[in-house]
Amino acid sequence: MHFHWKALARRSRNGIKGLFDSNGHWTYDKEGIVGVIEHYFDDIFSSNFPSSQELKRVLDCIQPCLSARNISFLDIKFSPEEVGKAIFDMSPTKAPGLVDSRLSFIRNFGR
């Protein structure tokens, strides 16, 4: 019971009481805080669509990390046999990618 009360006390202290908006004004009401957060993430995840000249100027500063030989190696296509071997060499309880489909399902029904 002691742990439960400690957790409740901590939860009541944890929280965002207010935030400064982009103009430096303190916002403390729930709608204002949500607006500040939404505006912040809209700003960092949006683009002002740089011109092709600006983009070229930035890209010209980037040095290639891969040799032509490495790039050609990465461009080699996989054969169906190689893909099948890779799937059957993996543990059946692992997800092969971002989608949570188990290899055991793919092995049984994917062919």
C-alpha positions in Angstrom: 0.0 0.0 0.0 2.9 2.3 0.7 4.2 2.1 -2.9 0.7 2.9 -4.2 0.5 6.1 -2.2 4.0 7.1 -3.3 3.1 6.5 -6.9 -0.1 8.6 -6.5 1.8 11.4 -4.9 4.4 11.4 -7.7 1.7 11.3 -10.4 0.1 14.4 -8.8 3.4 16.3 -9.0 4.3 15.1 -12.5 2.7 17.3 -15.2 3.1 20.3 -17.3 1.9 23.4 -15.4 2.6 25.8 -18.2 4.8 26.5 -21.2 6.3 29.6 -22.9 4.9 30.1 -26.4 7.0 31.1 -29.4 6.5 34.8 -28.4 7.8 34.2 -24.9 4.4 34.4 -23.2 3.6 32.0 -20.4 0.7 29.8 -21.1 -0.9 27.8 -18.3 -4.4 26.7 -19.4 -4.9 23.3 -21.0 -5.9 24.6 -24.4 -3.0 27.0 -24.5 -0.5 24.3 -23.6 -1.9 22.0 -26.2 -1.7 24.8 -28.8 2.0 25.6 -27.9 2.9 21.9 -28.2 1.1 21.5 -31.5 2.7 24.7 -32.9 6.1 23.6 -31.8 5.8 20.2 -33.6 4.2 21.8 -36.6 7.2 24.1 -36.9 9.9 21.4 -36.5 8.2 18.9 -38.8 7.2 21.2 -41.6 9.3 22.6 -44.4 9.6 26.1 -45.9 10.4 24.4 -49.2 13.9 25.6 -49.8 14.7 26.6 -53.4 16.6 24.2 -55.6 19.6 26.6 -55.4 19.6 26.5 -51.6 19.2 22.7 -51.6 22.1 22.3 -54.1 24.3 24.6 -52.0 23.7 22.3 -49.0 24.1 19.0 -50.9 27.4 20.2 -52.5 28.9 20.3 -49.0 28.1 16.7 -48.3 30.9 14.3 -49.1 30.0 10.8 -50.4 30.7 8.0 -47.8 30.4 5.0 -50.2 32.6 4.1 -53.0 31.2 3.3 -56.4 32.0 -0.4 -55.7 30.0 -0.3 -52.4 27.1 1.4 -54.2 27.0 -1.3 -56.9 27.1 -4.0 -54.3 24.1 -2.4 -52.5 22.2 -2.3 -55.9 22.3 -6.1 -56.4 18.8 -7.6 -56.5 17.9 -10.4 -54.1 16.7 -13.7 -55.6 13.6 -15.4 -54.2 15.8 -18.2 -52.9 18.0 -15.8 -50.9 14.9 -14.2 -49.3 13.4 -17.6 -48.5 16.7 -18.8 -46.9 16.9 -15.6 -44.8 13.4 -16.1 -43.6 13.9 -19.7 -42.6 17.3 -18.9 -41.0 15.7 -16.4 -38.6 14.0 -17.3 -35.3 10.3 -18.0 -35.9 9.2 -15.8 -33.0 10.9 -12.6 -34.3 9.1 -10.0 -36.4 11.1 -9.5 -39.7 10.3 -5.7 -39.9 8.2 -2.9 -38.5 5.0 -4.7 -39.1 4.4 -7.2 -36.3 3.9 -10.3 -38.4 5.6 -13.3 -36.9 7.9 -15.4 -39.1 6.1 -18.5 -38.1 3.0 -17.1 -39.9 5.0 -16.1 -43.0 6.6 -19.6 -43.1 3.3 -21.4 -42.9 1.1 -19.1 -45.0 3.4 -16.9 -47.0 4.2 -19.3 -49.8 
